[in-house]
Structure formats: structure tokens, C-alpha cells
Amino acid sequence: QLQASGGGLVQAGGSLRLSCAASGRTFSSYAVGWFRQAPGKEREFVAAISWSGGTLNYAVSVKGRFTISTDNARNTVYLQMNSLKPEDTAVYYCAADQWGLATPTSREYDYWGQGTEVTVSS
């Protein structure tokens, strides 16, 4: 089970940190990805990381602004979002891929958490 949290309302240029807490199983061999879906748009890839942290993948639109990381002790993956823009407004979802590939393809992910809403005002 995955639990996403940390969303909220922030002004453009601000920061938020999203958390994805895993429970019920060991995710040590998994990869975790973040995806987002804005109103009226399709779900899109944001970032992904292997649980060891050895593989990282970012969407071009967030590279340099967002950082994904793992806390193995807390079984949690974080998405630090800096320099937020209004176009980052979306519901953000975390997902786990049992093959540990950290790909940008949503169909590769087996477990999904509920979304957490991020709103960036201009």
C-alpha cells in the first residue's frame, strides 16, 4: 500500500515536499515513480527512482527543479519540488514498480497510491 501526502497550495516560485509512504510489504527491490494529472489532461510522468537510489529518471519539464529521493528507514520516497510554476498544478500520484526499472511508463507500475493535490498560484 502506498500513501501520498504533502500537497497543498503554494505561490509560484515556492516549494513543496511530497511523501510516498509504503506499508504492507518490503519495497527494497522496487522502483517508485511520481506521476501527475492536471484537470482535463492525461496522466504524465514526473520522476522515478529505484529503491537503492541508483537509478533516477526525471521528466524534462521538472529536471533541475524537482528532486526524488528515498528514505529506506522510513520506507518512504520524497519528491522535493522547488521553483514551482502554475503549470505544475495537478494531482500527484506515487506508484511502485516491482521490477525496479524506474521507467516513465505508467503501465509498468503495479501499485498506486491515492493522489495528493498540488495547486500553484500565479
LOVOVO-105795 format. One line per 8 residues: number of its first residue (from 1); their letters; for each residue x, y, z of C-alpha. Coordinates in pm, 1 decimal, padded with zeros to 6 digits, always signed. Example, Ala and Ser with C-alpha at 12.3 -4.5 7.8 and 13.67 -1.06 7.14 Angstrom:
<nodes>
1) AS) +01230.0/-00450.0/+00780.0; +01367.0/-00106.0/+00714.0
</nodes>
This chain:
<nodes>
1) QLQASGGG) +00000.0/+00000.0/+00000.0; +00123.1/+00348.7/-00088.4; +00016.5/+00668.8/+00085.3; +00093.1/+01000.6/-00081.5; +00084.3/+01323.8/+00114.6; +00226.2/+01674.3/+00126.9; +00023.1/+01851.8/-00136.7; -00121.2/+02197.5/-00087.3
9) LVQAGGSL) -00149.3/+02549.1/-00218.2; +00169.5/+02742.8/-00286.8; +00262.1/+03055.4/-00477.1; +00468.2/+03038.9/-00792.6; +00836.0/+03012.3/-00707.1; +00762.3/+02829.7/-00384.6; +00840.7/+02477.2/-00272.2; +00660.3/+02167.8/-00151.9
17) RLSCAASG) +00777.1/+01824.2/-00049.5; +00559.1/+01527.4/-00130.7; +00592.2/+01199.1/+00056.0; +00502.8/+00848.5/-00054.5; +00496.8/+00609.0/+00239.6; +00494.8/+00236.7/+00168.9; +00342.6/-00019.5/+00401.4; +00242.4/-00383.0/+00398.7
25) RTFSSYAV) +00541.6/-00510.0/+00205.3; +00912.6/-00456.2/+00158.6; +00986.5/-00226.1/-00129.6; +01362.4/-00280.0/-00128.0; +01367.5/-00419.0/-00483.5; +01106.3/-00185.1/-00625.1; +01120.5/+00143.9/-00807.2; +00885.8/+00426.0/-00713.1
33) GWFRQAPG) +00759.7/+00684.5/-00954.1; +00565.8/+01005.7/-00930.7; +00306.9/+01092.4/-01189.9; +00068.0/+01384.4/-01213.4; -00260.8/+01461.3/-01377.4; -00384.1/+01813.1/-01439.1; -00753.4/+01885.2/-01498.8; -00852.7/+01782.9/-01847.5
41) KEREFVAA) -00513.7/+01630.8/-01923.9; -00368.2/+01283.4/-01931.2; -00153.9/+01149.2/-01652.3; +00212.2/+01225.5/-01710.6; +00540.5/+01105.5/-01570.5; +00728.5/+01329.0/-01326.2; +01015.0/+01133.6/-01172.0; +01118.0/+00784.8/-01066.1
49) ISWSGGTL) +01384.5/+00622.7/-00852.5; +01498.3/+00271.9/-00779.3; +01475.3/+00189.2/-00410.1; +01855.1/+00173.0/-00386.6; +01868.1/+00521.1/-00536.9; +02097.7/+00402.6/-00812.1; +01856.6/+00478.8/-01095.8; +01693.3/+00817.9/-01135.3
57) NYAVSVKG) +01465.5/+00941.4/-01407.3; +01307.3/+01286.1/-01448.2; +01068.6/+01442.1/-01693.1; +01228.9/+01722.9/-01889.9; +00972.5/+01968.8/-01755.8; +01083.5/+01920.3/-01394.4; +01453.6/+01843.4/-01428.6; +01659.1/+02084.5/-01222.1
65) RFTISTDN) +01359.5/+02186.0/-01012.4; +01236.9/+01858.0/-00860.7; +01440.4/+01602.3/-00669.4; +01329.7/+01248.6/-00591.3; +01487.7/+01058.2/-00303.7; +01435.6/+00757.4/-00079.9; +01445.8/+00709.5/+00296.6; +01484.9/+00337.8/+00342.9
73) ARNTVYLQ) +01449.3/+00354.8/+00720.2; +01107.0/+00514.6/+00682.0; +01010.3/+00314.9/+00371.9; +00929.6/+00649.7/+00213.1; +01003.8/+00823.6/-00116.2; +01009.3/+01202.7/-00133.2; +00959.2/+01447.4/-00416.6; +01110.3/+01784.3/-00335.2
81) MNSLKPED) +00956.7/+02042.2/-00566.6; +01124.9/+02381.1/-00593.5; +01063.5/+02682.3/-00817.9; +00706.3/+02571.4/-00866.5; +00512.4/+02704.3/-01163.1; +00137.3/+02729.2/-01221.3; +00172.1/+02455.9/-01482.6; +00283.2/+02218.5/-01205.7
89) TAVYYCAA) -00071.7/+02230.1/-01070.1; -00207.1/+01875.5/-01071.6; -00295.5/+01575.9/-00860.3; +00026.1/+01389.6/-00790.2; +00033.6/+01011.8/-00758.2; +00306.9/+00777.1/-00646.2; +00336.9/+00425.2/-00779.2; +00561.5/+00122.7/-00728.4
97) DQWGLATP) +00716.4/-00094.8/-00997.1; +00808.6/-00443.3/-00872.9; +01076.6/-00482.1/-01142.3; +01265.7/-00180.8/-01017.3; +01302.3/-00022.6/-01360.7; +01212.4/+00337.3/-01268.5; +01065.4/+00392.2/-01613.4; +00845.2/+00683.4/-01724.8
105) TSREYDYW) +00575.1/+00443.4/-01846.4; +00277.4/+00428.6/-01613.3; +00167.4/+00081.6/-01724.8; +00491.3/-00060.0/-01583.1; +00379.2/+00027.7/-01230.6; +00190.6/-00227.5/-01027.0; +00076.4/-00041.6/-00716.8; -00066.6/+00307.2/-00697.4
113) GQGTEVTV) -00138.3/+00537.4/-00408.5; -00418.0/+00786.6/-00386.6; -00334.0/+01131.0/-00519.4; -00230.4/+01443.2/-00335.4; -00330.9/+01774.2/-00484.5; -00082.1/+02048.4/-00563.8; -00201.8/+02394.1/-00661.7; +00044.0/+02663.4/-00766.5
121) SS) -00096.8/+03014.0/-00785.7; +00049.2/+03280.6/-01011.8
</nodes>
